[in-house]
């Protein structure tokens, strides 16, 4: 497997949707393939909630990330699809993937050092929105001299960011690939998200986000992941994966005793995320997800008005029928709103 490395780009400031000026902002990113002389063979790729900039190949370590960059992170999450002759053919295309503003894999986020204090931002990190994450990547494209993208691709949370980008800046591309996503958070998602937020905030170690000099809110983050994990894959898949998993001892409990492989599996998923992700970043991204609404983000009164500016775009919308986070009905709703034009 090809070895790749993360690179970094810094812009002086970013004007957030809230009106706050924040900076400097550094993005950790990776590229695959070669940018052509016309700079028009670019695919911008948005990752999922707890994903990273490392979409393909092998990356042993990312400067500044430390132990959070563990074995689970080192192999690119879309290595099967990015490379010469693959779906995202690097013989033809230049693929860019950046870790999100607010993230924890090298981009500026709550765990980053505030240059004014010399300490992590922690609880002082500003609340962010999907529009802020999208806007933070525009200076990176400008850095490469890229004015128009061949395509934009995103799955799950990345699909929502894709929709934000191509709706707010419709001239940036003619091709959009949205995978298992929606254009509005459902009632179920908002309910799951507030449960996850509460799980983290109620962990005694959270300390309003200022925990970097002590124990992290590991139990809160693990519980948040347990709440969400059952929506990411089918229940049949969970049952099959849990079948051979059994661990007897858990320090999460005092009275209750784990009594099935399923319970063991769900606890394992929570613990696994704690080792590779930051609770503050998780909290900020979940909060931005709950606040997401494409019409409001774009300042449009209705979808017909919004998508009038997107008629030149060609969409491929994928459904994953056993995804319980973004049900197929959400992709169908997206399709119908596009076709209303």
C-alpha positions in Angstrom: 0.0 0.0 0.0 1.3 3.4 -1.0 2.6 5.6 1.9 1.2 9.1 2.0 1.7 12.0 4.4 -0.5 14.7 5.8 0.2 18.3 4.7 -0.9 21.6 6.4 -2.3 24.9 5.1 -2.9 27.9 7.3 -5.0 31.0 6.6 -4.9 34.1 8.8 -8.6 34.3 9.7 -12.0 32.9 9.0 -15.2 34.9 9.4 -17.7 32.5 11.0 -21.4 32.4 10.3 -21.9 33.9 13.8 -19.9 37.0 12.6 -16.9 36.1 14.8 -13.5 36.5 13.2 -11.4 33.5 14.2 -7.8 32.7 13.3 -5.4 31.5 12.4 -7.0 28.4 10.9 -4.9 25.4 9.9 -6.2 22.5 7.8 -4.6 19.1 7.7 -5.1 17.6 4.3 -3.9 14.9 1.9 -3.9 14.8 -1.9 -3.8 11.9 -4.3 -2.9 12.1 -8.0 -1.5 15.1 -9.9 -3.0 18.5 -10.5 -3.1 19.1 -14.2 -1.9 22.4 -15.9 -5.5 23.6 -16.3 -6.3 22.9 -12.7 -9.7 21.4 -13.6 -9.2 17.7 -12.7 -9.9 18.2 -9.0 -12.2 16.1 -6.8 -13.0 17.5 -3.4 -13.8 14.7 -0.9 -15.6 15.3 2.4 -15.2 12.7 5.2 -17.7 11.3 7.7 -18.2 12.5 11.3 -15.2 10.8 13.0 -13.2 10.4 9.7 -10.0 12.2 8.8 -8.1 13.7 5.9 -6.5 10.2 5.4 -8.7 8.8 2.6 -6.2 6.5 0.9 -2.9 4.7 1.4 -0.9 4.3 4.6 0.0 7.1 6.9 2.0 6.0 10.0 1.7 9.3 11.9 0.4 12.9 11.7 2.5 15.6 13.4 0.9 17.0 16.5 -1.9 14.3 16.8 0.1 11.9 19.0 -1.5 8.7 20.2 -4.9 9.6 18.8 -3.5 8.6 15.4 -3.6 4.9 16.1 -3.7 1.7 14.0 -7.4 2.3 13.2 -6.5 5.6 11.5 -3.3 4.6 9.6 -5.0 2.9 6.6 -7.1 5.2 4.4 -10.8 4.9 4.8 -11.4 4.8 1.1 -8.2 3.0 -0.1 -10.3 0.6 -2.1 -11.8 3.4 -4.2 -8.9 5.9 -4.6 -5.9 5.1 -6.8 -4.8 4.3 -10.4 -7.7 2.7 -12.3 -10.0 2.8 -9.3 -13.4 4.7 -9.0 -11.5 7.9 -8.1 -8.8 7.3 -10.7 -5.7 9.1 -9.6 -4.3 8.6 -13.1 -6.9 11.2 -14.2 -7.9 13.1 -11.1 -6.4 15.1 -8.3 -8.2 14.2 -5.1 -8.2 16.5 -2.0 -9.5 15.6 1.4 -9.1 17.9 4.4 -9.8 17.2 8.1 -12.6 19.5 9.2 -12.1 22.8 11.0 -13.1 21.9 14.5 -11.6 18.4 14.1 -8.8 16.7 16.0 -6.5 15.2 13.3 -4.3 18.2 12.6 -6.8 20.9 11.7 -7.5 23.7 14.1 -10.0 22.5 16.7 -10.7 22.7 20.4 -7.6 20.6 21.2 -5.3 23.0 19.3 -3.1 25.5 21.0 -4.5 29.0 21.3 -1.6 31.3 20.3 -2.8 34.0 22.7 -2.7 31.7 25.8 -0.3 28.9 24.8 -3.0 26.4 26.0 -5.6 24.4 24.2 -8.7 26.3 23.2 -10.9 23.9 25.0 -14.2 25.4 26.1 -13.3 28.8 24.5 -13.4 27.3 21.0 -16.2 29.0 19.1 -19.3 27.2 18.1 -19.1 26.2 14.5 -21.6 25.5 11.7 -21.4 23.4 8.5 -21.0 26.6 6.5 -17.9 27.4 8.6 -16.4 24.0 7.8 -17.1 24.5 4.1 -15.7 28.1 4.0 -12.5 27.0 5.8 -11.7 24.8 2.7 -12.1 27.6 0.1 -8.7 29.2 1.0 -7.1 25.8 0.5 -8.5 25.5 -3.0 -7.3 29.0 -3.7 -3.9 28.1 -2.5 -3.8 25.5 -5.3 -5.2 28.0 -7.8 -8.4 25.9 -8.2 -11.4 27.9 -9.3 -13.7 25.0 -10.3 -13.9 21.4 -9.2 -14.4 18.4 -11.4 -16.6 16.9 -8.7 -17.5 17.1 -5.0 -18.1 13.9 -3.1 -19.3 13.2 0.4 -20.9 10.5 2.5 -23.0 10.8 5.6 -22.0 14.0 7.4 -19.7 14.6 4.5 -22.7 14.4 2.1 -24.4 17.2 4.0 -21.2 19.4 3.7 -21.2 18.5 0.0 -24.8 19.8 -0.3 -23.9 23.0 1.6 -20.9 23.7 -0.6 -22.6 23.1 -4.0 -25.8 25.0 -3.0 -24.0 28.1 -1.5 -21.4 28.2 -4.3 -23.2 26.5 -7.2 -20.6 27.6 -9.8 -17.9 25.6 -8.1 -18.7 22.3 -9.8 -21.1 20.6 -12.3 -20.9 17.2 -10.7 -22.1 16.2 -7.2 -22.0 12.8 -5.6 -23.9 12.5 -2.3 -23.9 9.3 -0.5 -26.3 8.3 2.3 -27.1 11.8 3.5 -29.9 14.3 3.8 -30.6 18.0 3.6 -32.4 18.4 6.9 -31.7 16.7 10.2 -34.6 14.4 11.1 -36.4 14.3 14.4 -34.7 11.0 15.2 -31.2 12.4 14.5 -31.8 15.5 16.6 -33.0 13.3 19.4 -29.9 11.0 19.1 -27.6 14.1 18.9 -28.9 15.7 22.1 -28.5 12.4 23.9 -24.9 12.3 22.8 -24.3 16.0 23.7 -25.7 15.4 27.2 -23.6 12.2 27.6 -20.4 14.2 27.1 -21.5 17.3 29.1 -22.6 15.2 32.1 -19.2 13.4 32.4 -17.6 15.0 35.5 -14.3 15.2 33.6 -15.7 17.4 30.9 -15.3 20.6 32.9 -16.9 22.8 30.3 -14.5 21.5 27.7 -11.3 22.5 29.7 -10.1 19.0 30.4 -6.8 18.8 28.6 -4.7 19.2 31.7 -6.4 16.2 33.3 -8.5 13.2 32.6 -10.7 13.4 29.4 -14.4 12.8 29.5 -13.9 9.2 28.3 -17.0 7.7 29.6 -19.2 10.5 28.2 -17.6 10.1 24.7 -17.9 6.4 24.9 -21.6 6.6 25.8 -22.1 9.1 22.9 -20.6 6.7 20.5 -22.7 3.8 21.8 -25.9 5.9 21.3 -24.9 6.6 17.7 -23.2 3.4 16.6 -26.5 1.5 16.3 -27.6 3.9 13.6 -24.5 3.6 11.4 -24.8 -0.1 10.4 -27.7 -2.5 10.2 -28.8 -4.4 13.3 -28.1 -7.7 11.5 -24.5 -6.6 11.0 -24.2 -5.6 14.6 -25.6 -9.0 15.7 -23.2 -10.8 13.4 -20.1 -8.9 14.6 -21.2 -9.2 18.2 -21.6 -13.0 18.0 -18.0 -13.9 18.8 -17.2 -11.0 21.1 -17.2 -11.5 24.8 -15.3 -9.7 27.6 -16.2 -10.3 31.2 -15.0 -7.2 33.1 -16.1 -3.6 32.6 -15.2 -0.8 34.9 -18.1 1.2 33.5 -20.5 -0.6 35.9 -20.8 -1.1 39.6 -24.1 -3.1 39.9 -24.9 -4.3 36.4 -23.0 -7.2 34.9 -22.6 -7.5 31.1 -24.5 -10.6 30.1 -24.4 -10.9 26.3 -22.0 -10.6 23.4 -24.1 -7.7 22.0 -23.6 -5.6 25.1 -19.9 -6.4 25.0 -19.7 -5.3 21.3 -21.5 -2.0 21.9 -19.2 -1.2 24.8 -16.2 -2.1 22.7 -17.3 0.4 20.0 -17.6 3.2 22.6 -14.2 2.4 24.1 -12.6 2.2 20.7 -13.6 5.7 19.7 -12.2 7.2 22.9 -8.7 6.1 22.0 -8.7 7.9 18.7 -11.0 11.0 18.9 -11.4 14.1 21.0 -14.6 14.7 23.0 -14.7 18.4 22.2 -14.4 17.9 18.5 -17.2 15.3 18.6 -19.4 17.7 20.6 -18.8 20.6 18.1 -19.5 18.4 15.0 -22.6 16.9 16.5 -23.9 20.3 17.5 -23.3 21.6 14.0 -25.1 18.6 12.6 -28.2 19.2 14.8 -28.2 22.9 13.6 -27.9 22.0 9.9 -30.6 23.0 7.6 -29.8 23.6 4.0 -32.4 26.3 3.3 -31.4 28.4 6.3 -27.7 27.9 5.7 -28.2 29.2 2.1 -30.7 32.0 3.0 -33.3 30.6 0.6 -37.1 30.7 1.2 -37.7 27.3 -0.4 -35.9 24.5 -2.3 -37.3 25.6 -5.6 -35.6 29.0 -5.2 -32.4 27.4 -3.8 -31.9 24.8 -6.6 -32.7 27.2 -9.4 -29.0 28.1 -9.3 -28.0 24.5 -9.4 -29.7 23.4 -12.7 -26.4 23.0 -14.4 -25.2 20.4 -11.8 -25.5 16.7 -12.4 -26.2 14.7 -9.2 -25.6 11.1 -8.3 -27.3 10.3 -5.0 -26.6 7.0 -3.4 -28.8 5.2 -0.9 -27.6 2.6 1.6 -30.8 0.8 2.5 -29.5 -0.6 5.9 -28.2 2.8 7.1 -30.4 3.8 10.0 -28.8 7.2 10.4 -29.9 8.5 7.0 -32.9 6.5 5.8 -33.4 6.0 2.1 -36.4 8.3 2.4 -34.0 11.2 3.0 -32.2 10.6 -0.2 -35.6 10.4 -2.0 -36.6 13.7 -0.5 -33.4 15.2 -1.7 -33.9 13.9 -5.2 -37.5 15.2 -5.4 -36.5 18.7 -4.2 -33.9 18.7 -7.0 -36.3 17.5 -9.6 -38.9 20.1 -8.6 -36.8 22.4 -10.8 
